[in-house]
Amino acid sequence: MVLTDVTGVSGRAILKALIAGERDPEQLAGLAVGKARAKIPALIEALDGEFTHHHAFSRRWR
């Protein structure tokens, strides 16, 4: 786990961008703020995966 709190500022920004359609790991990791910025290389690696329209749709309703 790279971010200890996905409901923190960085986690929420990344989730919001994923739901909006952003899929580039570098762009997503660039949204990190504060101490999370020191983890950008690990974030890029962690965000290199598959997040589909289905995932985004299911997150909108929670």
N, CA, C and O atoms as a MOPAC input file, in Angstrom:
PM7 MOZYME 1SCF
protein

 N      0.84600 1    -1.17300 1     0.00000 1
 C      0.00000 1     0.00000 1     0.00000 1
 C      0.89600 1     1.24200 1     0.00000 1
 O      1.80900 1     1.37200 1     0.81600 1
 N      0.61600 1     2.12800 1    -0.91500 1
 C      1.43500 1     3.33100 1    -1.03700 1
 C      0.83500 1     4.47200 1    -0.21400 1
 O      1.54600 1     5.14400 1     0.53200 1
 N     -0.45600 1     4.68500 1    -0.35000 1
 C     -1.13400 1     5.70300 1     0.44200 1
 C     -1.77300 1     5.03300 1     1.65000 1
 O     -2.48800 1     4.04000 1     1.51400 1
 N     -1.51700 1     5.57000 1     2.80700 1
 C     -2.08000 1     4.95400 1     4.00900 1
 C     -3.54300 1     5.33000 1     4.20700 1
 O     -4.26600 1     4.63900 1     4.92500 1
 N     -3.98900 1     6.41700 1     3.58000 1
 C     -5.36900 1     6.85700 1     3.72600 1
 C     -5.91900 1     7.27600 1     2.36600 1
 O     -5.66100 1     8.38900 1     1.90700 1
 N     -6.67000 1     6.39700 1     1.72800 1
 C     -7.19900 1     6.72600 1     0.40100 1
 C     -8.29900 1     7.77600 1     0.46400 1
 O     -8.72800 1     8.28400 1    -0.57200 1
 N     -8.76200 1     8.10800 1     1.67100 1
 C     -9.76300 1     9.16200 1     1.79300 1
 C     -9.11800 1    10.50900 1     2.11500 1
 O     -9.81000 1    11.49800 1     2.35300 1
 N     -7.78200 1    10.53400 1     2.11800 1
 C     -7.06800 1    11.79600 1     2.32500 1
 C     -7.10400 1    12.62900 1     1.05200 1
 O     -7.70200 1    12.23000 1     0.05200 1
 N     -6.47100 1    13.76900 1     1.09800 1
 C     -6.49100 1    14.70700 1    -0.03000 1
 C     -5.94800 1    14.07100 1    -1.30300 1
 O     -6.57200 1    14.18100 1    -2.35800 1
 N     -4.79800 1    13.40800 1    -1.22500 1
 C     -4.20000 1    12.79200 1    -2.41400 1
 C     -5.07500 1    11.66000 1    -2.94400 1
 O     -5.33600 1    11.58300 1    -4.14400 1
 N     -5.51900 1    10.79800 1    -2.06500 1
 C     -6.34200 1     9.66400 1    -2.47600 1
 C     -7.62800 1    10.09900 1    -3.14000 1
 O     -8.02600 1     9.53400 1    -4.15800 1
 N     -8.28200 1    11.10100 1    -2.57300 1
 C     -9.53400 1    11.59600 1    -3.15700 1
 C     -9.29200 1    12.24000 1    -4.51000 1
 O    -10.09500 1    12.07200 1    -5.42800 1
 N     -8.19700 1    12.97400 1    -4.64500 1
 C     -7.88900 1    13.61200 1    -5.92900 1
 C     -7.63500 1    12.55700 1    -7.00300 1
 O     -8.09500 1    12.69700 1    -8.13700 1
 N     -6.90400 1    11.50500 1    -6.64800 1
 C     -6.60500 1    10.43900 1    -7.60700 1
 C     -7.88300 1     9.69000 1    -7.97700 1
 O     -8.11700 1     9.41800 1    -9.15400 1
 N     -8.70500 1     9.35600 1    -6.99600 1
 C     -9.97000 1     8.66500 1    -7.28500 1
 C    -10.88000 1     9.51300 1    -8.15900 1
 O    -11.49900 1     9.00400 1    -9.09300 1
 N    -10.96200 1    10.79300 1    -7.86100 1
 C    -11.79600 1    11.69800 1    -8.66400 1
 C    -11.31300 1    11.72400 1   -10.11500 1
 O    -12.12200 1    11.68700 1   -11.04300 1
 N     -9.99800 1    11.78900 1   -10.30600 1
 C     -9.44200 1    11.80800 1   -11.66100 1
 C     -9.69400 1    10.47700 1   -12.37900 1
 O    -10.00500 1    10.46700 1   -13.57000 1
 N     -9.56100 1     9.36700 1   -11.66800 1
 C     -9.84300 1     8.05800 1   -12.26400 1
 C    -11.29500 1     7.98500 1   -12.72900 1
 O    -11.57600 1     7.52900 1   -13.83800 1
 N    -12.20400 1     8.43300 1   -11.88500 1
 C    -13.62800 1     8.40700 1   -12.23200 1
 C    -13.91700 1     9.31500 1   -13.41800 1
 O    -14.78500 1     9.02200 1   -14.24000 1
 N    -13.17900 1    10.42500 1   -13.50200 1
 C    -13.36100 1    11.36300 1   -14.61300 1
 C    -12.76000 1    10.85900 1   -15.91500 1
 O    -12.99800 1    11.44000 1   -16.97300 1
 N    -11.97400 1     9.77100 1   -15.84700 1
 C    -11.44100 1     9.20000 1   -17.08000 1
 C     -9.93500 1     9.20900 1   -17.22500 1
 O     -9.41300 1     8.63600 1   -18.18100 1
 N     -9.22400 1     9.83600 1   -16.31700 1
 C     -7.75100 1     9.85800 1   -16.40200 1
 C     -7.19800 1     8.46900 1   -16.11800 1
 O     -7.58400 1     7.83300 1   -15.13600 1
 N     -6.29800 1     7.99600 1   -16.97100 1
 C     -5.71700 1     6.67400 1   -16.78000 1
 C     -4.18500 1     6.68200 1   -16.76500 1
 O     -3.56900 1     5.65400 1   -16.48300 1
 N     -3.56500 1     7.82400 1   -17.06400 1
 C     -2.11000 1     7.91600 1   -17.11700 1
 C     -1.53600 1     7.90900 1   -15.69600 1
 O     -1.78500 1     8.83500 1   -14.92400 1
 N     -0.76500 1     6.86400 1   -15.34500 1
 C     -0.22800 1     6.76500 1   -13.99000 1
 C      0.60700 1     7.98000 1   -13.56400 1
 O      0.56900 1     8.38000 1   -12.40100 1
 N      1.34700 1     8.55700 1   -14.48800 1
 C      2.17400 1     9.71500 1   -14.15100 1
 C      1.30800 1    10.93100 1   -13.83500 1
 O      1.59000 1    11.67500 1   -12.89500 1
 N      0.25700 1    11.12700 1   -14.62200 1
 C     -0.66100 1    12.23700 1   -14.36400 1
 C     -1.37400 1    12.04900 1   -13.02500 1
 O     -1.51600 1    12.98800 1   -12.24200 1
 N     -1.81100 1    10.83000 1   -12.78300 1
 C     -2.51000 1    10.53100 1   -11.53200 1
 C     -1.58500 1    10.72300 1   -10.33300 1
 O     -1.98100 1    11.33200 1    -9.33900 1
 N     -0.36600 1    10.21400 1   -10.41500 1
 C      0.59000 1    10.35500 1    -9.31100 1
 C      0.93700 1    11.82200 1    -9.08000 1
 O      1.23000 1    12.22400 1    -7.95300 1
 N      0.90600 1    12.61300 1   -10.13300 1
 C      1.18800 1    14.03600 1   -10.01300 1
 C      0.16600 1    14.79400 1    -9.16900 1
 O      0.41000 1    15.93400 1    -8.77300 1
 N     -0.96000 1    14.17300 1    -8.89600 1
 C     -1.99400 1    14.79600 1    -8.07100 1
 C     -1.69500 1    14.68300 1    -6.57300 1
 O     -2.38000 1    15.28900 1    -5.74900 1
 N     -0.68000 1    13.91100 1    -6.23500 1
 C     -0.31800 1    13.71900 1    -4.82400 1
 C      0.12500 1    15.04300 1    -4.20700 1
 O      0.74700 1    15.88000 1    -4.86200 1
 N     -0.21000 1    15.20400 1    -2.94200 1
 C      0.17700 1    16.41900 1    -2.21300 1
 C      0.86100 1    16.02600 1    -0.90400 1
 O      0.75900 1    14.88600 1    -0.45100 1
 N      1.54600 1    16.97400 1    -0.31900 1
 C      2.17900 1    16.75000 1     0.97800 1
 C      3.19800 1    15.62500 1     0.96400 1
 O      3.99200 1    15.50200 1     0.03100 1
 N      3.17000 1    14.80200 1     2.00900 1
 C      4.12900 1    13.70400 1     2.14600 1
 C      3.99700 1    12.66600 1     1.04000 1
 O      4.96000 1    11.96100 1     0.73900 1
 N      2.82500 1    12.56300 1     0.43400 1
 C      2.60400 1    11.58700 1    -0.63600 1
 C      3.44800 1    11.90300 1    -1.86900 1
 O      3.71200 1    11.01100 1    -2.67500 1
 N      3.87700 1    13.16400 1    -2.03100 1
 C      4.70000 1    13.52500 1    -3.20000 1
 C      6.03700 1    12.78600 1    -3.18400 1
 O      6.62000 1    12.53300 1    -4.23800 1
 N      6.51600 1    12.44400 1    -2.00600 1
 C      7.77500 1    11.70000 1    -1.90800 1
 C      7.60400 1    10.26600 1    -2.40600 1
 O      8.59100 1     9.56700 1    -2.63300 1
 N      6.37300 1     9.83200 1    -2.57500 1
 C      6.08100 1     8.46400 1    -2.99700 1
 C      5.66200 1     8.37600 1    -4.46300 1
 O      5.11700 1     7.35600 1    -4.88500 1
 N      5.90800 1     9.42400 1    -5.24100 1
 C      5.44900 1     9.45200 1    -6.63500 1
 C      5.93600 1     8.24400 1    -7.43300 1
 O      5.12700 1     7.65400 1    -8.14900 1
 N      7.21100 1     7.83400 1    -7.35800 1
 C      7.60600 1     6.63800 1    -8.13000 1
 C      6.78500 1     5.39700 1    -7.75100 1
 O      6.38600 1     4.63000 1    -8.62800 1
 N      6.53600 1     5.20200 1    -6.47400 1
 C      5.73700 1     4.05400 1    -6.03300 1
 C      4.27900 1     4.21600 1    -6.45900 1
 O      3.62100 1     3.22800 1    -6.78700 1
 N      3.76700 1     5.44000 1    -6.45900 1
 C      2.40100 1     5.68700 1    -6.90400 1
 C      2.24600 1     5.36100 1    -8.38400 1
 O      1.25900 1     4.75100 1    -8.79400 1
 N      3.22900 1     5.77400 1    -9.18200 1
 C      3.17600 1     5.48500 1   -10.62100 1
 C      3.09600 1     3.98000 1   -10.84200 1
 O      2.29600 1     3.50600 1   -11.64800 1
 N      3.91900 1     3.23900 1   -10.13200 1
 C      3.90400 1     1.78100 1   -10.26200 1
 C      2.55700 1     1.20400 1    -9.80500 1
 O      2.00400 1     0.31900 1   -10.45800 1
 N      2.03900 1     1.70500 1    -8.69400 1
 C      0.77700 1     1.19800 1    -8.15500 1
 C     -0.41300 1     1.55000 1    -9.04000 1
 O     -1.39000 1     0.80300 1    -9.09100 1
 N     -0.33900 1     2.67400 1    -9.73200 1
 C     -1.45900 1     3.12100 1   -10.56400 1
 C     -1.40600 1     2.57200 1   -11.97800 1
 O     -2.29100 1     2.85700 1   -12.78500 1
 N     -0.38900 1     1.79300 1   -12.28600 1
 C     -0.27200 1     1.17100 1   -13.60500 1
 C     -1.05200 1    -0.13800 1   -13.58400 1
 O     -0.50500 1    -1.20300 1   -13.29600 1
 N     -2.31300 1    -0.03500 1   -13.88700 1
 C     -3.17300 1    -1.21500 1   -13.83400 1
 C     -4.40700 1    -1.01100 1   -14.67800 1
 O     -4.42000 1    -0.18800 1   -15.59400 1
 N     -5.42700 1    -1.75200 1   -14.37000 1
 C     -6.65300 1    -1.67800 1   -15.14900 1
 C     -7.77300 1    -1.09000 1   -14.29600 1
 O     -8.19500 1    -1.69200 1   -13.30900 1
 N     -8.23900 1     0.06800 1   -14.67700 1
 C     -9.37900 1     0.72500 1   -14.04700 1
 C    -10.33400 1     1.02100 1   -15.18400 1
 O    -10.09400 1     1.92200 1   -15.98800 1
 N    -11.41700 1     0.26300 1   -15.25200 1
 C    -12.33100 1     0.34400 1   -16.39300 1
 C    -13.49900 1     1.28400 1   -16.12500 1
 O    -13.67200 1     1.80200 1   -15.02200 1
 N    -14.28900 1     1.48300 1   -17.16700 1
 C    -15.51200 1     2.27500 1   -17.04600 1
 C    -16.41800 1     1.66200 1   -15.97700 1
 O    -17.07500 1     2.38400 1   -15.22700 1
 N    -16.44900 1     0.35000 1   -15.91300 1
 C    -17.26100 1    -0.33500 1   -14.90800 1
 C    -16.82000 1     0.05500 1   -13.49500 1
 O    -17.66300 1     0.31200 1   -12.63500 1
 N    -15.51700 1     0.10200 1   -13.25200 1
 C    -15.00500 1     0.50400 1   -11.94200 1
 C    -15.43900 1     1.94500 1   -11.61300 1
 O    -15.89700 1     2.23000 1   -10.50700 1
 N    -15.28600 1     2.83100 1   -12.58300 1
 C    -15.65100 1     4.23200 1   -12.37200 1
 C    -17.13800 1     4.36000 1   -12.09000 1
 O    -17.54100 1     5.09700 1   -11.19000 1
 N    -17.94800 1     3.65000 1   -12.85000 1
 C    -19.39800 1     3.71000 1   -12.67500 1
 C    -19.79800 1     3.23300 1   -11.27500 1
 O    -20.64000 1     3.85100 1   -10.62300 1
 N    -19.20300 1     2.15300 1   -10.82400 1
 C    -19.56200 1     1.62400 1    -9.50800 1
 C    -19.12900 1     2.56300 1    -8.38700 1
 O    -19.77300 1     2.59400 1    -7.33900 1
 N    -18.06000 1     3.32600 1    -8.57700 1
 C    -17.59900 1     4.27600 1    -7.56100 1
 C    -18.50700 1     5.49000 1    -7.48100 1
 O    -18.61900 1     6.10200 1    -6.41900 1
 N    -19.15200 1     5.85100 1    -8.56900 1
 C    -20.01600 1     7.03400 1    -8.57500 1
 C    -21.19300 1     6.87800 1    -7.62600 1
 O    -21.71100 1     7.87300 1    -7.11900 1
 N    -21.61500 1     5.67500 1    -7.38400 1
 C    -22.83700 1     5.43800 1    -6.60900 1
 C    -22.57200 1     5.07400 1    -5.16400 1
 O    -23.47000 1     4.57200 1    -4.48900 1
 N    -21.39900 1     5.30400 1    -4.68100 1
 C    -21.09500 1     5.01400 1    -3.27200 1
 C    -21.02900 1     6.26400 1    -2.46300 1
 O    -20.78400 1     6.20700 1    -1.25800 1

